[in-house]
Amino acid sequence: MTHENGVPSEINRLTGDCIIYIFIIVAIGDFRWNRFNLDKIAIHGVTRSEVEHAIRFARPPFPRPHKKGTYYVLGRGNSNRKLQIIYCLDEDETYYVIHAMPVR
């Protein structure tokens, strides 16, 4: 397999003058859930799966730094409703959700 400019020749042949979009998937660590943060998001009618989905599929400019080592995400959960989420990262890169509620 010959490489041209670091790109396999098969890709060069298939793409020609086409634009190639490369999506980088960032591995997201585990989430740490406990009674406190589960109860807190439940007050706002948000589920754990919605929050995890919104964080995993956040689009730029999110996540963005927030206050005191936390991060802010404005994104869509797996139910497609818009959510605002604040979380922090533990030392082991575990996501700990502090706040999540629908955007009205």
RAWOUR-V566263 format. One record per backbone hydrogen bond with DSSP energy under -0.5 kcal/mol. CO is the residue of the C=O (numbers start at 1). NH is the residue of the N-H. E is the energy in kcal/mol with one decimal. If there is no record, write none. Layout:
# RAWOUR-V566263
CO&NH&E ; CO&NH&E
This chain:
# RAWOUR-V566263
2&9&-2.5 ; 3&5&-0.6 ; 4&7&-2.2 ; 7&4&-2.7 ; 8&11&-0.9 ; 8&12&-1.8 ; 9&13&-2.6 ; 10&14&-2.0 ; 11&15&-2.5 ; 12&16&-2.0 ; 15&18&-3.0 ; 19&21&-0.5 ; 20&22&-0.5 ; 21&23&-0.6 ; 22&24&-0.5 ; 23&25&-0.6 ; 24&26&-0.7 ; 30&95&-2.9 ; 31&33&-0.7 ; 34&38&-2.3 ; 35&39&-2.3 ; 36&40&-2.0 ; 37&41&-2.1 ; 38&42&-1.9 ; 39&43&-1.7 ; 40&44&-0.6 ; 41&44&-0.7 ; 41&46&-2.3 ; 42&45&-1.7 ; 47&51&-1.9 ; 48&52&-2.5 ; 49&53&-2.1 ; 50&54&-2.5 ; 51&55&-2.2 ; 52&56&-2.6 ; 53&57&-2.2 ; 55&58&-1.3 ; 59&62&-2.4 ; 64&72&-2.9 ; 67&70&-1.2 ; 69&89&-0.6 ; 70&66&-3.2 ; 71&87&-2.1 ; 72&63&-0.6 ; 72&64&-2.2 ; 73&75&-0.5 ; 73&85&-2.7 ; 75&83&-3.8 ; 77&80&-2.1 ; 81&77&-2.2 ; 82&103&-2.4 ; 83&75&-2.1 ; 84&101&-2.0 ; 85&73&-2.6 ; 86&98&-2.8 ; 86&99&-2.0 ; 87&71&-3.2 ; 88&90&-0.5 ; 88&96&-2.8 ; 90&93&-2.2 ; 94&90&-3.0 ; 95&32&-3.2 ; 95&97&-0.6 ; 96&88&-2.2 ; 99&86&-2.6 ; 101&84&-2.6 ; 102&104&-0.5
